[in-house]
Amino acid sequence: MPSDRPDILFYPPLASVLAPAAAIALEWLAPITFLPAFPSPIALIAGIALLALAGALAIGGTRAFAGAGTNVDPRSPALRLVESGPYRFTRNPMYLGMIVLQLGLALAFSLDWAMIGAAVLWFSLHFGVVRREEAYLSARFGAPYGAYLARTRLWL
């Protein structure tokens, strides 16, 4: 019998708050300069667009879970397999939104460390959360989840 909940290593929303905070602190304590000091209009627009996309992924993922009647908190049991909303295109829209948020902040505010933070956040989410959730969901939902895996991308 599968576990009642995924065996994730950390709570993802906390990482979504800590990553930008760390980027801002590191920008102040140990500045690096591969982005211009002030964003160009194109970088600013791209950053704002990425921030909007991050918000849309978070809201869409949360609404899809609520509509299916399952828990949003990844520390709680999955009650239903969600395949609607952004889950039609990616298996991890809320986590993808967290990474896109970092990239949007980097471009919109010239936060060099947020670019590095996006890579660290992806690695942490992929190995500390996503792979563990997928093992849990495979055990919990079996063949229907296997079919979902076959037709839906992991990230993009």
N, C-alpha and C positions, 0 to 999 in steps of 0.2 A: 504494500500500500504506500502511495507517495506521501511525502511530508505534507503537513498542513499549510506550509508556507515556503517560499523560496529561501535558500540559505545564502542570502546576499551578505557581502562584507561590510557595507556601509549604507546609510540612508541617502539615496540620490538627491532629494531636494536640498539637503544640507550641503552637498558638494556644489550644487548650483549657486548657493549663496557664498560659500567659502572661496570658490575659484575666482570670481570677480574681485572679492575683497583681497585675496592674496595678490592678484594682478595689480591692484591699486597700491597696495603696500609695497610690493617689490618695485613698482615704477618709481616710488618715492625713495626707497632705501637703496636700491641698486639699479639705477636706470640703464637701460640699453637703448640703442637708437638705430633700429632698422626701419622704423616707420617715421615719416616726417613729423616734426614737432606739432604741427597743426594739420589736420586732415584737409586734403584737397576737396573741392566740392563733389567730385566723383566718389571719393572714398567716404565722405560724409553721407551721401545719398545711398551708397551701397551698404554702409553700416546701419543706417536707419531701416533700410529694406530688410536686412538680416535680422535686426531686432524685432521688426514686425512679423517676420516669418517665424522666429522663435516663439513669440507670443501666440501666433496662430497654431503652431504645433502643440504647444502646452494646452491651450484652451480646447482645441479639437480632440486631443487625446483624452483629456479629462471628461469632456462631454460624451465621448464614445463609451468610456467606462461607465459613466453614470447611466447612459441610455441602455446599456446592457445589464445593468444591475449588479456590477461587480466592484470590488474594492480598488481604489486608486492607489492606496498605500502599498508599496511593494513588499512590506513586511507582513502583510495580511494575506489570507488565502485567496487564490483566484477562484471566483465562483462561476465565471463564464469565460469562454474564449471570445475575444473581441476582434472582429475583422472589419468593422465599419469605420467611417471617418478616415483619419490619416492612416489608420492601421491597414487600409487597403493597399497602401503604397510602401510602407515601411513598418517593420515589426517593432520599432522603437522610436516613435515620433516624439515622445516627451523627452527622452534622453538625447535624441538628435537636436531638439530644441535647446537643450542646455549647452550643447557644443556650439550651435549656431549663435546663441546669445553671446558667448565668449568672442566669437569672430566679429559679430556686430559691434560689440564694445571696442574691440581692438581698432576697427576701421573708423568708427564714429568719433572716438576719443583719443586716437593715436596711442593706445595702450599696448606697447610692445609685448609686455608680459602676458597679456590676454591671448595673444597668438600662441605662445608656448603653453599657456594654461589650457587652451582648447585641445592640444595634443595630449597633454597629461590627463585631462578630464576624459577624453575619449578612451585612452588606455585603461584608466581606472574603471570607467563604466563598463567597458567591454569585458574585462577580465574579472572585475569584482562584483558585477551585477548581472549583466546581460547573459553571459554564458551560464551562470548559475540559475537565472530565471528560466532560460530555455530548457535546461535539464529538468527543472521542476515542472514546467508546463508540458513537456513531452511525457513525463510520468503521469501527470494529472489528466491530460486530455487524449493521450494516445494518438491514434490514426488521424482524427480530425486536425490535431495540431501539426502532425507530420505533413498533411496536405497543405496546410497554411504555410509551413516552412518552405515547401516546394514552390509555391507560387508568389511569395512575398519576400522582397529584399530585406536583408538584415538591417542595413543603415540607409543607403540611397539606392 
